[in-house]
Amino acid sequence: MTLTAPVTGTAARRARRTALLHWIAVHSLGIAAALFFVLPFVFVVLTSLMSDQQALTRDLTPDSWHFGNYLKVFETEGFLTWWKNSLLYAGLGTVLVVVSSLPVAYALAKFRFRGRHLSLLLVISMMMLPPQVVIIPMYLFWAQQMDLSGSLWPLIIPMAFGDAFAIFLLRQFLLTIPDEYVEAARIDGCGELRILLRVVLPMAKPAVAAVALFQFFYCWNDYFGPQIYASENPAAWTLSYGLESFKGAHHTDWNLTMAATVLVMAPVILVFFFAQKAFVEGVTLTGVKG
C-alpha cells in the first residue's frame, strides 16, 4: 500500500507531462503563428509606454510606465478630428453598405427572373476590378462635376449603391435559408420588403454581422481613398492617413508614434473581440451552398 501511492502519483505526473508535450506538438504550428502575430503587437504596446530616451534604446520593457503618452497623442492638434472622421467614414459606410447590399443579395438568392445569372456574373466581375482602374474617372467626376474633393463624401456616397463583395457574401448565406419560409410568408400575404425584414433578416444576422465587420475594417484601415480625395484638407483626414503625418512630425519620438498606432488599432481589435462569434459563424456558413 505504501509503495503503490508514490508509483501511481509518478505515473499520473508522467501521463500529464506526456499529454502536455503531445498537445504542444500537435498545436506547434498554431502556437508559432499566434506568436508571430502577437509579439509585434506586444512590442508596440511596450514601446508606447516608454520614456522618450528609452524608446531609442534596445530595451524591450519599459523601466517606468508612461501612460501619459496616450494623453499627449490625444492632445496633438488634429488627432481628435481624425478620430471623428474615421468613425464617420467607417460607421456610415458600414450602415450604407449593409442596407444597400442586403436587398440585392435577397433578389439574387430568392427571385427567379431572366438574367439572374448574368447579374450575378456582373457582381463577381466587379469584385475582380481593382479600384485603381477606375480612380481617375471617379476622381474627375467627384472633383470637377460634384466639387466634393477635400472631403470623405466621394468615398461614403458610393457605398449607398451596394458593394460587390458584400452582395456576394450575403447572397451565399441567403441560399442556405430554405425557400419554404419565404413561400409561407408570401402565402400569408406578406410583401417582399416585409419578408426581407421579418423573415430573412433575423435568420441572416451572422452574415450581416460578417459583412458589417468586413466593411468597418476596410473603412477604418483605408489609406488609399482618403489620400486621393482628402489629402488637400487636413480637417477631412482619417486616422489611417493622419498617422503618416503624425509619424513625420514625431519621427524621433517612437513612444508617441507607437501610442498613436495602438490608438488606431484599438477600435478594430475591440470590435472583433466582441463580435468574433458572429463573424466566424457568418464567414463559415456563407460557403455552405453554391
Backbone hydrogen bonds, N-H to C=O, Kabsch-Sander energy under -0.5 kcal/mol:
donor,donor_aa,acceptor,acceptor_aa,energy
5,A,1,M,-1.1
7,V,3,L,-1.3
8,T,4,T,-2.7
9,G,5,A,-2.7
10,T,6,P,-2.8
11,A,7,V,-2.3
12,A,8,T,-2.3
13,R,9,G,-2.3
14,R,10,T,-2.4
15,A,11,A,-2.3
16,R,12,A,-2.4
17,R,13,R,-2.4
18,T,14,R,-2.3
19,A,15,A,-2.5
20,L,16,R,-2.3
21,L,17,R,-2.5
22,H,18,T,-2.3
23,W,19,A,-2.3
24,I,20,L,-2.5
25,A,21,L,-2.3
26,V,22,H,-2.4
27,H,23,W,-2.2
28,S,25,A,-0.8
31,I,27,H,-2.6
32,A,28,S,-2.5
33,A,29,L,-2.4
34,A,30,G,-2.4
35,L,31,I,-2.5
36,F,32,A,-2.1
37,F,33,A,-1.6
38,V,34,A,-2.6
39,L,35,L,-2.2
41,F,37,F,-0.7
42,V,38,V,-2.4
43,F,39,L,-2.4
44,V,40,P,-2.2
45,V,41,F,-2.4
46,L,42,V,-2.6
47,T,43,F,-2.3
48,S,44,V,-2.0
49,L,45,V,-0.7
49,L,46,L,-0.8
50,M,47,T,-1.6
55,A,51,S,-1.9
56,L,53,Q,-1.0
57,T,54,Q,-1.8
66,H,49,L,-2.3
66,H,64,S,-0.6
67,F,65,W,-0.8
69,N,66,H,-1.4
70,Y,67,F,-1.2
71,L,67,F,-0.7
72,K,68,G,-2.1
73,V,69,N,-1.7
74,F,70,Y,-1.9
75,E,71,L,-1.7
76,T,72,K,-0.6
76,T,73,V,-1.2
79,F,76,T,-1.8
82,W,78,G,-2.4
83,W,79,F,-2.1
84,K,80,L,-2.4
85,N,81,T,-2.4
86,S,82,W,-2.1
87,L,83,W,-2.2
88,L,84,K,-2.4
89,Y,85,N,-2.8
90,A,86,S,-3.0
91,G,87,L,-2.6
92,L,88,L,-2.1
93,G,88,L,-0.5
93,G,89,Y,-1.6
94,T,90,A,-1.9
95,V,91,G,-2.0
96,L,92,L,-2.4
97,V,93,G,-2.2
98,V,94,T,-2.2
99,V,95,V,-2.5
100,S,96,L,-2.3
101,S,97,V,-2.2
102,L,98,V,-1.9
104,V,100,S,-0.6
105,A,101,S,-2.5
106,Y,102,L,-2.4
107,A,103,P,-2.2
108,L,104,V,-2.3
109,A,105,A,-1.7
110,K,106,Y,-2.6
111,F,107,A,-1.7
113,F,111,F,-0.6
116,R,113,F,-1.6
119,S,115,G,-2.3
120,L,116,R,-2.1
121,L,117,H,-2.3
122,L,118,L,-2.1
123,V,119,S,-2.0
124,I,120,L,-2.4
125,S,121,L,-2.2
126,M,122,L,-2.0
127,M,123,V,-1.3
128,M,124,I,-1.0
128,M,125,S,-0.5
129,L,125,S,-0.5
129,L,126,M,-0.7
133,V,130,P,-1.5
134,V,130,P,-0.6
134,V,131,P,-0.6
135,I,131,P,-0.5
138,M,134,V,-2.0
139,Y,135,I,-2.5
140,L,136,I,-2.4
141,F,137,P,-2.0
142,W,138,M,-2.5
143,A,139,Y,-2.8
144,Q,140,L,-2.1
145,Q,140,L,-1.0
145,Q,141,F,-0.9
146,M,141,F,-1.9
148,L,142,W,-2.9
150,G,229,Y,-3.4
151,S,148,L,-0.8
155,L,152,L,-1.4
156,I,152,L,-1.6
157,I,153,W,-2.6
159,M,156,I,-1.2
160,A,157,I,-2.1
161,F,158,P,-1.7
162,G,159,M,-1.2
167,I,163,D,-2.7
168,F,164,A,-2.4
169,L,165,F,-2.5
170,L,166,A,-2.5
171,R,167,I,-2.5
172,Q,168,F,-2.1
173,F,169,L,-1.5
174,L,170,L,-2.7
175,L,171,R,-1.4
176,T,173,F,-1.7
177,I,174,L,-1.1
181,Y,178,P,-1.0
182,V,178,P,-0.7
183,E,179,D,-2.8
184,A,180,E,-2.5
185,A,181,Y,-1.8
186,R,182,V,-2.0
187,I,183,E,-2.3
188,D,184,A,-1.6
189,G,186,R,-1.4
190,C,185,A,-2.3
195,I,191,G,-2.5
196,L,192,E,-2.5
197,L,193,L,-2.2
198,R,194,R,-3.0
199,V,195,I,-2.0
200,V,195,I,-2.4
201,L,196,L,-2.5
203,M,199,V,-0.8
203,M,200,V,-0.5
204,A,200,V,-1.2
204,A,201,L,-0.6
205,K,202,P,-0.6
208,V,204,A,-2.5
209,A,205,K,-2.7
210,A,206,P,-2.1
211,V,207,A,-2.6
212,A,208,V,-2.6
213,L,209,A,-2.4
214,F,210,A,-2.5
215,Q,211,V,-2.6
216,F,212,A,-2.5
217,F,213,L,-2.7
218,Y,214,F,-2.2
219,C,215,Q,-2.6
220,W,216,F,-2.6
221,N,217,F,-2.1
222,D,218,Y,-0.7
222,D,219,C,-0.6
227,Q,223,Y,-1.6
228,I,224,F,-1.7
229,Y,225,G,-2.4
230,A,226,P,-2.0
233,N,230,A,-1.5
236,A,233,N,-2.2
237,W,234,P,-1.2
239,L,82,W,-0.7
242,G,238,T,-3.3
243,L,239,L,-2.2
244,E,241,Y,-0.8
245,S,241,Y,-0.9
246,F,242,G,-2.6
247,K,243,L,-2.5
248,G,244,E,-1.8
249,A,245,S,-1.9
250,H,246,F,-1.5
251,H,248,G,-0.7
253,D,250,H,-0.6
254,W,252,T,-1.3
257,T,253,D,-2.1
258,M,254,W,-2.5
259,A,255,N,-1.9
260,A,256,L,-2.5
261,T,257,T,-1.9
262,V,258,M,-2.3
263,L,259,A,-2.0
264,V,260,A,-1.6
265,M,261,T,-2.1
266,A,262,V,-2.4
269,I,265,M,-2.1
270,L,266,A,-2.6
271,V,267,P,-2.6
272,F,268,V,-2.3
273,F,269,I,-2.3
274,F,270,L,-2.1
275,A,271,V,-1.4
276,Q,272,F,-0.8
279,F,275,A,-2.2
280,V,276,Q,-2.9
281,E,277,K,-2.2
282,G,278,A,-2.4
283,V,279,F,-2.4
284,T,280,V,-2.3
285,L,281,E,-2.2
286,T,282,G,-1.1
287,G,284,T,-0.8
288,V,285,L,-1.3
